[in-house]
């Protein structure tokens, strides 16, 4: 067991988007990179259709509904996990830490939000574009204030990760014993409706998963033993919880499915990493680039594709494969180009 555990720690990195520079002093966790790969594939699958599902393809809407039960909670767990694992509060003062998080998270959030708005306004003039607004003011209002109609919901994670990093640095680091209380309080908050102002509904709904990640990241060895001993049972429990959430659909059932996804998917990632899986590991290493660019790439391919053939009927099966490949492959190419042509920008994609 020790040999397998050691094998999963190779090199150093700033892994999950939103993790601190302090992570550079800890070994890289290949199971977490693999877990990110699983998560980002689910993100892309959920972005293939933004608004109206093509007629006759309810299977996709059902798939998207199931994915949305747990994929972002799992990502939030990974973000918190890396912060908890790499905890080194003495490295930066609070102000320096906040400024670094502004640069690492808020800057790309605002930049990509404005890029998405500009792209929608330009390309909607001659190709099909999802989720358009009537004016620039409406776009900006949706991006920053009334965020239920945000044009940039695909990158809201960056905003939430920034808020969570403040909670981590300003509350958890100086008062670590408060973490269990915060987990319980945030779990209760998931069962209440919150107005969609400044992404408050999304931030509060996912906070508990981030906090659970912080706690488990600080107890990694215990988590590894649990996953190795009961991984199959945890996966079966997750499948059962998903089935219940899909059948029932009420908030407690969905919350239970999201919670069950954490050990189940982490266990799958651990199993894959120990068997030298390269596919999800590669996706995990390109997670930020795929996250930032996947909807843009999917939207462009979809918009220009519609000039040739709509995705009604059997054509949607081809579009599903094509758009999934575009959402994964094109962002990887973009990062490869930026790594070589604009190194100062490349750090935002790592």
C-alpha positions, 0 to 999 in steps of 0.5 A: 500500500505504501508503494502505491501511495508513493507512486501517486506523488511525483513532481510539484505543481499548482494543481486545481484552479484556485490553489495557492502557490504554497502547493509547490512545496508538496508533491504532485498528486496524480490521483487529483490530476486524474480526478480533474480529468474526469471532472472536466470531461463531465463539464464539456459533456454538459456544455454540448447543449446550452439551451434547447435540446434537439427534438427527439433527444431527451436522452441528452437532457437526462444525461445533462441533468444527472451530470449537473447533480454532482460535477461542480460539487466534485470540482469544488471538493477538488479545489478545497482538497488542494488547499487543505493538502498544501496548507502553508499559511506562513508563506503569504500574508493575508493581503498578499494572498488576496492579491494573488487570488485576484490575479489568478481568479478574478482577472480571468473571470472578468476577462473571459466574461467580457470576451464571451460577451463580445463574441456573442454580440459579434457572431450573433449577427451572422451565425446561431449563438446561444443565450444572447441579450438585447443590449450590452447593458443587459449582458453586463447586468447579467455578468455582474449583478442579476447572474441567473441570466449571466452570459458567462455561467461557463466560468462562474467557477472562477468567481466562486473559487475566489470567494472560497479562497478568501474564506480559506485564508481569512477564516479557516487558516487563522481559526482552523477549529471552526472548519467542522462548524462551517461544514455543518452550517454550509450543508444546511444552506444548500437546502435554502433558495437564495436569490441569484445576485452576484452568483450568491446562489451558486457560491452558497450552494457549493461552499460545503463541498469546498469545505469538505475538500479542505478537511479531507485534504488535511487528512489525505492518508485516512481518505486513501485507506478508505478509498482502497478498502471500500472503493467498490461499495462507495461507487455502488452507493453513488450510483444508487444515490444518483438513481434516487436523485434522478427519480425524486429530484428534491434538494436532499436527494440531489445533495446526497448524490453530490456528497456520494460523488466525492469518495466514488469519483475520487476512488475511481481516480485513485484506481486509474492513477495507480494503473498509470492511466494517461487519458484522464491524467492528460485531461487533468493537466489541461483542465484550466484551458479546457474549462476557460475555452470549451464553451467558446470552442463549442459555440463557434463550431456549433454556430458555423456548423449550423450554416451547413446542417442543423442538428435535428434528428440523427445529425445530433449524434454527429454533433454530440461527438464533434462538439465534445471533441471540439470542447476538449481538443481545441482548448488543448491546442490553444494552450499549446500555442499560448505556452509557446507564443505568449508565456506571460499569459500561459500561467492563467491556463495552468 
